[in-house]
Amino acid sequence: MGMLEAIKKGFGVASKNMALVLVLFVFNLVWNMINIAIIPAGAMPAPGANAGTAPVIPPETALMTLVFSILFVLVSIFMQGGSLGLVRDYIKEGKAKLGAFASYGLKYYLRLLGLGLIVILLVLIVAVIAALIVAATAPLNNVIATVIASIIAIAIGLVGIYFVILLVMSPYTMVSDEIGVIEAMKRSMRVVKKSFGKILLLLVLLVLIAIGIGVLLGVATGLLTVALPLKIGQMVIGVVNSLFNGYFGIVMMASFMALYLALAGQEKTVAQKVF
């Protein structure tokens, strides 16, 4: 399966599972409306307004936003598990039962949470090592040492990015193959190493598509809301963003799931020929 075929499959899955898209739309919309409600009007830029001085957000509002952000991330893991399960079912069986969403969300919750924590830990370790290398040479006031340290830090950062890309298929291997976190990471690394260029290109294409659509929607909603009252304009933007994130989230998920299943199928075929 090629990248364009995977993307086409992603759009097809999303278009034929609008009930699932609606669930994600409502989830994102609730989050956006909560943000609009808890953040004072003066702390948020008006639609179409030029950026000026940094808005002042009261400490209690910042704390409340942080709490809701953490809650949003935790609930998002549940939503991801439910969505991955249904997307897998649809691609494999040609149908998906929305009633299974909650059970899938609970079934994969701890594994997806564990995977996320491991990835975050790896990123933090790489960032700390790179920062320590730069910080260790700063007191020397030596340009050559600073340049060398910076190059080493950048190299370490690139290695970290490479390993993160190797793990990009982990959620899909986990849900598709019904395996644990560590085994999912191992399979993801094996699959991505064999098809690194194809998977990276798929990721880049999906990001570019998302950016392109996002820019068009941003211009359209900006023109639409420029004459509206501040809160109303923010609500309109929230609705549009929620709809886009709900739909395109499934597109990306289905594209990667379809590509993984195709690559995994190729591996099984090769293995059968060998034995």
C-alpha positions in Angstrom: 0.0 0.0 0.0 1.3 3.4 -1.0 1.1 6.7 1.0 -1.6 8.2 -1.3 -3.6 4.9 -1.1 -3.4 5.0 2.7 -4.5 8.7 2.8 -7.4 7.9 0.5 -8.3 5.0 2.8 -8.2 7.4 5.8 -10.6 9.8 4.2 -12.9 6.9 3.2 -13.0 5.5 6.7 -13.7 8.9 8.3 -16.4 9.7 5.7 -18.2 6.4 6.4 -18.0 6.7 10.2 -19.5 10.1 10.8 -21.0 8.8 14.1 -17.5 8.3 15.4 -16.5 11.7 14.0 -19.5 13.2 15.8 -18.3 11.7 19.1 -14.9 13.3 18.7 -16.5 16.6 17.6 -18.6 16.8 20.7 -15.6 15.9 22.9 -13.4 18.6 21.3 -16.3 21.1 21.3 -16.8 20.7 25.1 -13.1 21.3 25.7 -13.2 24.4 23.5 -16.3 25.8 25.2 -14.8 25.2 28.7 -11.7 27.1 27.6 -13.8 30.0 26.4 -15.8 30.0 29.6 -13.0 29.9 32.1 -10.5 32.3 30.4 -11.5 36.0 30.8 -12.4 37.8 27.5 -9.5 40.2 28.0 -7.0 37.4 28.2 -7.9 36.0 24.7 -7.3 37.8 21.5 -10.3 38.8 19.5 -10.8 37.0 16.1 -8.8 38.9 13.4 -7.1 41.1 16.0 -3.4 41.8 15.7 -1.1 40.4 18.4 -0.1 43.0 20.9 1.2 42.8 24.4 1.0 39.4 26.1 -2.5 38.9 27.8 -2.6 38.8 31.6 -4.2 35.7 32.9 -5.1 35.6 36.7 -3.3 32.8 38.7 -6.5 31.1 39.6 -7.5 31.0 36.0 -4.2 29.6 35.0 -4.5 26.9 37.6 -8.0 26.0 36.5 -6.8 25.9 32.9 -3.9 23.6 33.9 -6.3 21.2 35.8 -8.7 21.1 32.9 -5.8 20.5 30.5 -4.6 17.5 32.5 -8.1 16.2 32.6 -8.5 16.7 28.9 -5.3 14.7 28.2 -6.5 11.8 30.5 -9.9 11.7 28.8 -8.2 12.0 25.4 -6.5 8.7 26.0 -9.9 7.0 26.5 -11.1 8.6 23.3 -8.0 7.5 21.5 -8.5 3.9 22.6 -12.1 3.8 21.6 -11.4 5.4 18.2 -8.5 3.1 17.5 -10.6 0.0 18.2 -13.4 1.1 15.9 -11.1 2.1 13.1 -9.3 -1.3 13.3 -12.7 -3.0 13.2 -13.8 -1.1 10.2 -10.6 -1.6 8.2 -10.4 -5.3 9.1 -14.1 -6.2 9.0 -15.7 -3.5 7.0 -17.9 -2.5 9.9 -17.6 -0.9 13.3 -20.1 -0.8 16.2 -20.2 2.5 18.0 -21.5 0.7 21.0 -18.1 -0.8 21.5 -16.4 2.6 21.8 -16.5 2.7 25.6 -15.3 -0.8 26.0 -12.4 -0.2 23.7 -11.5 3.0 25.5 -11.3 1.2 28.8 -9.6 -1.9 27.4 -6.7 0.0 25.9 -6.5 2.9 28.4 -3.7 1.8 30.7 -1.6 0.5 27.8 -1.9 3.8 25.8 -1.2 5.8 29.0 1.9 3.7 29.7 3.1 4.1 26.1 2.6 7.9 26.4 4.5 8.1 29.6 7.4 6.1 28.2 7.6 8.3 25.2 7.5 11.4 27.3 10.2 10.0 29.6 12.4 9.3 26.6 12.0 12.8 25.2 12.8 14.3 28.6 15.9 12.2 29.0 17.2 13.3 25.6 16.3 17.0 26.3 18.0 16.9 29.6 21.2 15.3 28.2 21.4 17.8 25.4 20.8 20.7 27.8 23.4 19.5 30.2 26.0 19.2 27.5 25.4 22.8 26.4 25.2 24.1 30.0 28.5 22.4 30.9 30.4 24.3 28.2 28.8 27.7 28.8 31.0 28.7 31.7 34.2 28.0 29.7 33.5 31.1 27.4 35.1 29.2 24.6 33.5 29.6 21.2 34.9 26.3 19.8 33.7 24.3 22.8 30.3 25.9 22.7 29.9 25.1 18.9 31.0 21.5 19.5 28.6 21.1 22.4 25.8 22.6 20.3 26.5 20.2 17.4 26.5 17.3 19.8 23.3 18.5 21.5 21.6 18.8 18.0 22.9 15.3 17.1 21.4 13.9 20.3 18.1 15.7 19.5 18.0 14.2 16.0 18.6 10.7 17.4 15.8 11.3 19.9 13.5 12.4 17.1 14.5 9.3 15.1 13.5 7.0 18.0 10.2 8.8 18.5 9.4 8.3 14.8 10.3 4.6 15.2 7.6 4.4 17.9 4.9 6.2 15.8 3.2 2.9 15.0 3.1 1.6 18.6 -0.6 2.5 19.2 -1.6 0.7 16.0 0.5 -2.4 16.7 -0.9 -2.5 20.2 -4.6 -2.3 19.2 -4.3 -4.3 16.0 -2.3 -7.2 17.4 -3.7 -7.0 20.9 -0.3 -6.9 22.6 1.3 -5.1 25.5 3.3 -1.8 25.6 6.8 -3.1 25.2 5.9 -5.6 22.5 4.0 -2.9 20.6 7.1 -0.7 20.8 9.3 -3.5 19.5 7.0 -4.2 16.6 6.6 -0.6 15.8 10.4 -0.2 15.6 10.7 -3.2 13.4 8.0 -2.1 11.0 9.2 1.5 10.8 12.8 0.5 10.2 11.8 -1.5 7.2 9.6 1.2 5.8 11.0 4.3 7.3 10.8 6.5 4.2 7.2 5.5 3.4 5.9 6.1 7.0 7.8 9.4 7.4 6.4 10.6 4.0 2.9 9.6 5.1 3.3 11.6 8.3 4.7 14.6 6.4 1.9 14.5 3.8 -0.8 14.3 6.5 0.7 17.2 8.4 0.9 19.3 5.2 -2.8 18.4 4.4 -3.8 19.4 7.9 -1.9 22.7 7.7 -3.4 23.5 4.3 -6.9 22.8 5.4 -6.3 24.6 8.7 -5.1 27.7 6.9 -8.2 27.8 4.6 -10.5 27.2 7.6 -8.7 29.9 9.6 -9.1 32.5 6.8 -12.7 31.6 6.3 -13.6 31.7 10.0 -11.6 34.9 10.5 -13.6 36.6 7.8 -16.8 35.2 9.2 -16.2 36.2 12.8 -14.4 39.6 12.4 -17.6 41.5 12.8 -19.1 39.3 15.5 -18.9 39.9 19.3 -15.8 38.5 20.9 -17.3 35.5 22.7 -19.6 34.6 19.7 -16.6 34.7 17.4 -14.6 32.5 19.7 -17.5 30.0 19.9 -17.8 29.9 16.1 -14.0 29.2 15.8 -14.3 26.5 18.5 -17.1 24.8 16.6 -15.1 24.8 13.3 -11.9 23.6 15.0 -13.7 20.9 16.8 -15.3 19.6 13.6 -12.0 19.6 11.7 -10.1 17.9 14.6 -12.7 15.3 14.9 -12.8 14.4 11.2 -9.1 14.7 10.4 -8.2 12.9 13.6 -10.0 9.8 12.2 -8.4 10.4 8.8 -4.9 10.3 10.3 -5.7 7.4 12.5 -7.2 5.3 9.7 -4.4 6.2 7.3 -1.7 4.9 9.7 -3.8 1.8 10.7 -4.4 0.9 7.1 -0.7 1.2 6.3 0.4 -0.8 9.3 -2.1 -3.6 8.5 -0.8 -3.7 4.9 2.9 -3.8 6.1 2.1 -6.4 8.7 0.3 -8.5 6.0 3.4 -8.3 3.8 5.6 -9.5 6.7 3.3 -12.5 7.3 3.4 -13.3 3.6 7.1 -13.3 3.5 7.3 -15.4 6.6 5.0 -18.0 5.2 7.1 -18.2 2.0 10.3 -18.7 4.1 8.8 -21.5 6.1 
